[in-house]
Amino acid sequence: MICRSVSGTPTSMRCVAGSLLAMLLMVLTPLGSSSLTEAADTLPDNAVASRYGTGFECMTGFGRVANRCARVVVPANAYLDASGDQWRCDRGYVRTNDACTPVKVPQHAYLDHSFGSGWTCDRGYREAQGRCVAVKIPKDAHSVDSSYGQGWECDRGFQLSQAACIPIEIPANAFLSRSGRSWECDRGFRRDQATCVPVEVPPNAHLGYSGDTWKCDRGFHSHGSGCVRD
C-alpha cells in the first residue's frame, strides 16, 4: 500500500485506516458470495426460491414431500388443478384412493360434484341406501328442493302435525301471517294465548305503531295503566 501525506492528517493514521478498510472488504466479499451460492445450492430439484423470503416452493406439477419436490402423479380421468400441486377427477368421476372411478348415478338422480357421492336425487325423490326413492307427500303439502328434512312442506294455511298437515285455526280478529305458517292479530287487538283481545287505550293515548299496544299523546306520559299530563 502506498501512503501519501494529506494536509492536516498524519501519514501514519491514513495508512492504518486504509489498511483496515481493505482487510474488511476482503473478508466480507467472499462471505457474501458464499452465502448466495449456498442458498442456491440448497434448493431441491424442481423448486424455486420462496416468494416470501425464506425456504422454497415447488414448481407446477410437483408437490412438496419433506424437503424435496416430487412429481404429482395425475391418474386417468383426472387433471392438475389450479394450485399446481394437486389433482381432481373429471366430471362424471369420483376419487377413490389414488384413482378416479366412474360415478354410478342411480335412477331418478343426476350428476352433482357438490356432494361426495357425485350425484343428487331428482326433485321429489330422497336418497336411501344408495338409491333415490319417491317422497311420499301427504295431503295439503308440496315437495321442496332440499337435501335435508323430509322432502316436503305443508301448504300455506296448514301446519305440521306428526306426519300430516292440519289447518291452522285462526281466531276471531286475526289473519294468516305472511309466512302462511301462523296467525297475527288485527290492528287494535293483541294476542292472548290462542285468541285476540282488544287493546284497551286509556284517555289521552293512541294505538302504537305495532297496533297491539298504546302510547300516550304528546304532552302526556304513562303512569300505571293510564296517561297523565307532563
C-alpha positions in Angstrom: 0.0 0.0 0.0 1.2 3.5 -0.9 0.8 6.1 1.9 0.7 9.8 1.0 0.7 12.7 3.3 -2.5 14.7 3.4 -2.5 18.2 4.7 -3.6 18.2 8.4 -3.6 14.4 8.7 -0.7 12.4 9.8 0.6 9.9 7.2 0.6 7.0 9.6 -3.1 7.4 10.5 -4.1 7.4 6.8 -2.2 4.2 6.2 -3.8 2.4 9.2 -7.3 3.5 8.1 -6.7 2.4 4.5 -5.3 -1.0 5.6 -8.3 -1.7 7.9 -10.8 -0.9 5.1 -9.0 -3.1 2.6 -9.0 -6.0 5.1 -12.7 -5.6 5.8 -13.6 -5.7 2.1 -11.5 -8.8 1.6 -13.3 -10.6 4.4 -16.9 -9.6 3.6 -16.8 -10.2 -0.2 -16.1 -14.0 0.0 -18.6 -14.4 2.8 -21.4 -12.7 0.9 -20.7 -14.7 -2.3 -20.5 -17.9 -0.4 -23.9 -17.3 1.3 -25.6 -16.6 -2.0 -24.0 -19.7 -3.6 -25.0 -21.9 -0.6 -28.6 -20.6 -0.8 -28.9 -21.6 -4.4 -27.2 -25.0 -3.8 -29.8 -25.9 -1.0 -32.8 -25.6 -3.4 -34.0 -29.1 -4.3 -34.7 -30.2 -7.8 -37.9 -28.7 -9.4 -38.1 -25.9 -6.9 -37.7 -22.1 -6.8 -36.9 -19.7 -4.0 -39.9 -18.8 -2.0 -41.6 -15.5 -2.8 -41.8 -14.8 0.9 -38.1 -14.6 1.5 -37.2 -18.0 3.1 -37.5 -21.6 2.0 -38.6 -22.8 -1.4 -41.7 -23.6 -3.5 -42.2 -26.5 -5.8 -42.8 -25.8 -9.5 -46.1 -26.5 -11.1 -46.7 -30.2 -11.4 -44.7 -31.0 -8.3 -45.7 -31.3 -4.6 -43.7 -30.9 -1.5 -42.7 -34.1 0.3 -40.5 -33.4 3.3 -37.6 -31.3 1.9 -37.9 -32.2 -1.8 -40.4 -31.7 -4.7 -42.0 -34.9 -6.0 -43.9 -35.0 -9.3 -47.7 -35.1 -8.9 -48.9 -38.3 -10.5 -52.2 -37.5 -12.2 -54.3 -40.6 -12.7 -56.5 -41.4 -15.7 -59.7 -39.3 -15.9 -58.2 -36.5 -13.8 -56.5 -33.2 -14.2 -54.0 -31.0 -12.4 -55.9 -28.3 -10.5 -55.2 -24.5 -10.3 -52.9 -24.9 -7.3 -50.4 -26.9 -9.4 -49.7 -29.5 -6.7 -53.0 -31.4 -6.5 -55.3 -33.2 -8.9 -59.1 -33.5 -9.3 -61.3 -36.0 -11.0 -63.0 -35.2 -14.3 -66.8 -34.6 -14.2 -68.5 -38.0 -14.0 -65.8 -39.5 -11.9 -65.2 -39.6 -8.1 -62.0 -40.0 -6.2 -61.3 -43.5 -4.8 -57.9 -43.6 -3.0 -55.4 -42.6 -5.7 -57.7 -43.2 -8.7 -60.8 -41.8 -10.4 -63.7 -44.2 -10.8 -66.9 -43.6 -12.8 -69.9 -42.2 -10.8 -72.7 -44.7 -10.7 -75.8 -42.5 -10.9 -78.9 -44.3 -9.7 -82.3 -44.0 -11.3 -84.1 -40.6 -10.6 -80.8 -38.9 -9.9 -78.2 -36.6 -11.8 -74.5 -35.8 -11.6 -73.6 -33.4 -8.9 -70.0 -32.9 -7.8 -71.0 -30.7 -4.8 -71.6 -34.0 -2.9 -69.2 -36.8 -2.1 -71.2 -39.4 -3.9 -71.1 -37.4 -7.1 -74.9 -37.4 -7.6 -78.1 -36.0 -6.2 -81.7 -37.2 -6.3 -84.2 -35.5 -8.6 -86.8 -33.3 -7.1 -89.5 -35.4 -5.4 -87.0 -38.1 -4.5 -84.8 -38.8 -1.5 -81.6 -40.7 -1.0 -82.0 -44.0 0.8 -79.2 -46.6 1.0 -77.6 -45.5 -2.3 -80.9 -45.2 -4.2 -83.5 -42.5 -4.9 -86.9 -43.3 -3.6 -90.1 -41.2 -4.2 -91.1 -38.8 -1.4 -94.5 -39.6 0.0 -96.3 -36.2 0.1 -99.3 -36.0 2.4 -102.5 -34.1 1.7 -102.2 -30.3 1.8 -98.4 -30.4 1.3 -95.9 -30.0 -1.5 -92.4 -31.2 -2.3 -89.4 -29.0 -1.7 -86.0 -29.0 -3.4 -83.8 -29.7 -0.4 -81.3 -32.3 0.5 -82.3 -32.2 4.2 -85.5 -32.8 6.1 -88.4 -34.9 4.9 -88.6 -33.5 1.3 -92.0 -31.7 1.7 -93.7 -28.8 3.5 -97.2 -28.1 4.4 -99.2 -25.7 2.1 -99.9 -22.2 3.2 -102.6 -22.1 5.9 -101.6 -25.6 7.2 -99.2 -26.7 9.9 -97.2 -29.9 10.5 -98.7 -32.4 13.0 -96.7 -35.6 13.2 -96.6 -36.8 9.5 -99.6 -34.8 8.4 -100.7 -31.3 7.6 -103.6 -29.8 9.5 -105.4 -26.5 9.1 -104.2 -23.5 11.2 -107.0 -22.4 13.4 -107.3 -18.6 13.1 -109.2 -17.0 15.9 -111.6 -14.0 15.6 -110.0 -10.7 14.8 -106.9 -12.3 13.4 -105.4 -13.2 10.0 -102.9 -15.6 8.4 -99.3 -14.3 8.7 -97.1 -13.6 5.6 -95.3 -16.9 6.1 -98.5 -18.8 6.0 -97.5 -20.9 9.0 -99.1 -18.9 11.8 -101.5 -16.1 12.5 -101.4 -12.5 13.8 -104.0 -10.3 15.5 -105.7 -7.4 13.6 -104.6 -3.9 14.4 -106.2 -2.8 17.7 -106.0 -6.3 19.2 -103.3 -8.2 21.0 -102.5 -11.9 21.3 -103.6 -13.6 24.5 -102.8 -17.3 24.2 -105.0 -18.7 21.3 -107.2 -15.6 21.0 -107.0 -11.9 20.1 -108.4 -9.4 22.7 -109.0 -5.7 22.2 -106.2 -3.2 23.2 -107.7 -1.0 25.9 -106.5 2.5 25.0 -106.7 4.9 28.0 -107.7 8.6 27.7 -105.1 10.9 26.2 -103.5 7.9 24.4 -103.5 6.3 21.0 -102.5 3.0 19.3 -98.8 2.4 18.9 -97.1 1.7 15.6 -97.3 -2.0 16.0 -101.1 -1.8 16.6 -101.1 -4.2 19.6 -100.2 -1.6 22.3 -100.8 2.1 23.1 -98.8 5.2 23.5 -99.5 8.5 25.4 -100.3 11.6 23.4 -97.9 14.5 23.2 -97.8 16.4 26.5 -98.6 13.2 28.5 -96.6 10.3 29.9 -97.6 6.9 31.0 -98.3 6.3 34.7 -99.6 2.9 35.7 -102.3 1.9 33.2 -103.1 5.5 32.1 -101.6 8.8 30.8 -101.0 11.9 33.0 -100.0 15.4 31.9 -96.3 16.2 31.9 
